[in-house]
Amino acid sequence: MGELYVIDHPLVVDKVSMLRNEETGNKEFRELVEEIALLICYEATRNIALKEVIIKTPIGFTQCKVIADKKFALIPILRAGIGMTDGMLKLMPTAKVGHVGLYRDPETLNPVEYYCKLPSDVEERDVYIIDPMLATGGTASAAIQFLKEKGVKAMKFLCIIACPEGVERLKKEHPDVDIYTAAYDEKLNDHGYIVPGLGDAGDRLFGTK
């Protein structure tokens, strides 16, 4: 069963509080999303395999450990997922980046695909799907299913805010995918927005309404 990991580090908690504030401007919001993404990535990569190598220091030789396989892929869900990408790339600079474009139909709340561009060897990589909000879970579930159909086997889903409805849907439809989030909120409202949440992440990232 996929696990839910809520990152409750004080630095993360503090930055999420600033994200929620309606008075936080677009520039600061973007910077906070990038910083929180980096910190979530730090936790989500905790179990990456290591291998031993011999390193020559200025003093002599020593046995060290390095990442065994640097084949990673970051797949932001357009458009808001883009805001988390640069923060994660600071920790995983060798990762390839793909994009999946899905939007939520305002009436049915179901995801509709409109764009997809993935690394040619994505099925050989450890994939991190990223989207700031896990609300109904429909978009995230559709993206995961699409990647599974492309042959991807190792996936994790990273977000900043999650709620019970979205988490339960992912656990039911994709029990093999772990979820990493900076906050676990109360519920969805009648419009499919997370409560208390932070509003529309895409609009606040890009200054649109």
C-alpha positions, 0 to 999 in steps of 0.5 A: 500500500502506498504510504503518505508522508507529511513533511513536518520539518519546522522550515517546511511548516513555516514556509507553507504558512507563508504560502497560505497567506493571501497577502503573499505576492507572486514573486514570493509565492514562486520562491516559497514553492521552489524552496518547499519543493527542494525540502520535500525532494530531500525527504522523498529521495532518502532511500536512494541506493548508494554504492561504494567508490574510492576517492582521492582527497588532497590528503590520500585515498578513502572509501566513500559512497555515491548515488548508485544510479542517477537515472531520475525523471521529474514529471511536473503536471502542467501548469502548476507543477512547473513551479516545483521543478527548479527546486528539485533540480537543485538536488537532482541536477542530472534528472531529465524533465518531462511534462504532462498537461492535464486540466480539470473539467470545471463541471465534471472535475475529471482530468482532460489530457492536452499535452505530453512530452517524456524522456525517451527512456522514462521507463528506465528511470525513477520518476517523481510526479510533481504538482503543488495540490492533491485535491480530488486526486483525478489529475494525479491518478490520470498522470500516474496511469498514463506513465504506467502505460508508458512502462514506468514502474518506480514512481512517487508523487510529490505535492505541497498540499494534500487532502483526504479525498485525493490521498484516498483516491491515489491509495485506492487506484495506485497503491504502489505509489507513495505520496509526499506532501508538506501539509495534509488539509481538512477537506475539499469544498463544493468547487473542488478546492482544498480547505483551508488550502492556499487558493489556486496554485497556478494562478498564484504562481503565474499571476493569472486569475 
